[in-house]
Amino acid sequence: MKYGKIVLAGGNGYLGTVLAKHFSRLAGEVIILSRKPQAAAGNIKTLLWDGQTLGDWATSLQGADLLVNLCGKNVNCRYTPKNKKEIISSRLIPTRLLGEIIKSLENPPKLWINITSATIYRHAEDRPQDEMTGEIGDGFSIEVCKAWESSFFENEIPKTRKVALRMGIVLGLQDGAFPRLLNLVKLGMGGKQGSGEQYVSWVHELDAAGSIEWLLNHNKIEGIINCTAPEPIKNHVFMHSIRKAYGISFGLPAPAWLLAIGAKIIGTETELILKSRWVKPRVLLNNGFEFKYAKIDEAVRGLRAEG
């Protein structure tokens, strides 16, 4: 095996499942820390934790090649005071807990990656936002990202390299944004959303997993890293690409006022659709990471072929 042990904290969601599958072929064992019990599947096993208190699970971090923290309440909800509190606490508390435990270990994880969000940058339609020149935005979701990254970097852990991976929208068939957008397309409602001019920073699930493995093998890279495809596209281009791949010529557009009504009905926020995220993965590109899916048409055709 290429690696010994991979630990995925909060790894029972969509991206965690993608990473567990990816590393199960490469590592001796993959350990998922989860609030819900699950039967072992080959070399993938689940350990119970609550993300708040020390438990037997902590020994699993000893000698790990990689720890990926994926904890956090889904932001696809209304930003009520209760949900805001849960969104923040579900990120900060597990991150600080992991940091305290890692500091106490004789043989801590070699690399700790915190999956944060590319939404930390401002609404951008004028120029791309990269790790060196990007401008941090304002608003609730950005404040969450800032506090999250601050909790991640607040302690020095000399034996563990740390990467805050600012992830774009992960595209895959099993879950996440793509199946929901595809359903809209199939129902004839897959036109532009809002003005359609807002940028979408996306990444294919295989590149999300591949970039994490690549970071594991490039031990001089640390700090803030963007994980998005090198060619962000506008919303209307994104929706057209899905329609084209599935042979659907027309999609009704959804103006901003209609999205606002729909968001209230289904319990989400229009920011998730209307904010322009024009993010560039400068560090990955400058250091030679090669994307399997750099262009949206290739990515969508690949997903169509899988399905």
NORVEN-V577132 format. One line per field, one symbol per residue. ss: DSSP state (@ for helix, = for strand, . for the rest). phi: phi as a letter, one per 30 degrees, with the letter a starting at -180 (. if undefined). psi: psi as a letter, one per 20 degrees, with the letter a starting at -180 (. if undefined). Layout:
ss=???
phi=???
psi=???
//
This chain:
ss=..=======....@@@@@@@@@@@..========......=..=====.......@@@@@@....====...........@@@@@@@@@@@@@@@@@@@@@@@@......=======@@@=.......=......=...@@@@@@@@@@@@@@.......=======.===.....@@@@@@@@@@......=.....==.===@@@@@@@@@@@@......=====.....==@@@@@@@@@@@........=.@@@@@@@@@@@....@@@@....=..@@@@@.........@@@@@@@@@@@.
phi=.dbdbcccdiccdddedddddddddccdabcccbdcdaddbiccbccdacibbdaeeeddddiddaccccdkeeddadddeddeddedddcdddddddddddddddbdedbcccdcbdddddebccadccdccdcddbjeddddddddddddcdcdbedbdbbccdddddcaddaiddeddddddddiccddcididddccbadedddddddddddcbdccajdbdbbddbebdeddeddddeddcicdbbddbdedddddddddcibbdedccddccccddddddcjdcddbccdddddddddddd
psi=qhqfpppopkkjaghhgghgggihiiqhqpppoqipqpqqncjpqppprjjhqqahhhhhhpjqhpppojqpppimrqmrgghgghgghiggghghggggghhiqhmrqhpoppobqiihrrpoihqqoahhiqpparrghghggghghghgjhppnhipqppoonpaopprhhabhghghhggghjjklaqpchiiqqoorpqhhhgghhghghhjnjiprbpppnqqinqqqghgghhgggghjkohqpprorhhhhgghghgilaqhhhhiponnppmgggghjjpophnhqhggghhghghh.
//
